[in-house]
Amino acid sequence: MDCSHNRDRSYRPGEFSGFCKIFPPYFTLRALTAFKISIQAYTIDAFTLYAASGLAANTVIRSIMAALIPLAAPKLYAVLGLGWGNSLLAFLALAMVPVPVLLFFYGERMRGWNADRLSRL
């Protein structure tokens, strides 16, 4: 599908079709939701008795990161520029891609490590 213009109307420079505006954010939100849900499911399974505290800790850390990343953005873009600054953030996001898969395959083993520690409390 050609994202440079809509074939129903005449071409206007800088104009994108609806497909190019809607679908990339849709898939991005789906990926973020899958990542978030896998982390929350692991936290609930790992801290069964203290699941609310584990989810609260995840929320606090996520909120702190959401506050700090925009504060670091001006310096990041001043040093690296828009191209490499965005690439760095993309590489960090790509580094997180295997986390849900690893939690799916090794989560039970990891929850066992935590159960041993919780049994000693």
N, C-alpha and C positions, 0 to 999 in steps of 0.2 A: 504494500500500500504506500502510495507516495504521500509523504507528510509535508511536502513543501507548499501545497496548495489544495484547495477543494475544487474538484472538476465541475461542480455545478455552477460555480460563479467564476468571474474573471480573476486572474491571479493578482494578488496584492502582495508586494514584498513584505516579509516578516510575519505573514499570516499562516497559521497552522490549522489543519483540519481538526475536527472534533476528536477523531481517533487518537491523534497525537497528544491531545490535551488530557484526555480522560484515562486511557489505559496505563501509561507508566505510573501515575500515582496509585492506581488501583492495585497493580501488582506489587508495588512497594509497600503499600499498607497491608496486603495479604502476607508478605514475607515478614514484616514487623510483627504482625499479630501472631503468626506461627512461632516466631522466636519468643515472644513474650509468654504465650500460652505454655510452651515447653518448659520455660524457666519456672513459671508458676506451678505447673504440675509436678516438676521435680521437687520444688520447695515444699509443697504439700505432702508429697510422699516421703521426703527425707525427714521432715519435722512433724510427724503426725500429731503428736500431742501439742506441739508449739507451732502449728501451721500458721496461725494468725500473726505470731511474732516474726516468723520467717517472711511472710508476705509483706508485713510492714517494713522490715529491713530492706527488702527488694524495692519497695516503693520509695523509701528514703534515698537509697543509693541512686535510683533512676532519676529522682527529682534533683538531687545534687548535681548529677551529670548534665541534666537538662539545663541547669542554671549556669554551670561552669563552661560548657562548650561555646555558648554564644559570647561569653566574656573573653574567651581565648581566640575567637574568630578574627577580630581585627588584626591582632599580632600575627596570626597564622597567615592571613592573606597578604599582609605587608611584607613578610619575609619570603613566602613561597610564590606569591601571585595567585591569580584565580585558577589557572590550570593545575599547578602542582598542589595547591591547597585543597582543591576539590578532589584531586587524585588521592591525596593522603587520606582524606575522610572516606573515600570509596575503598581504598585498600584496607582500612580499619574495619569497614563493614564487611568486606570479603573475608577477612580473618575470622569473623564471627559466624560465617555460614555453617561450618561443621558443628557448631555447638549443639543445636537441636538433634542432629543425627547421633553425635557422641552420647548425649543424654539418653537417647532412645536405646542405644545398644549397651551402654555401660552404666546406665542410671541405677539399675538394681544393685549392682556391685558397689557403687558409690553410696547408695542408701544404706547398705550393710555396714560400711565403715562408720557412718554416723550413728547407726543403731547401737554399735558396740560402745561408742562414747557416751550416748545417752543412757545406756543401761548402768553405767558406772556413777551416774549422778545421785 
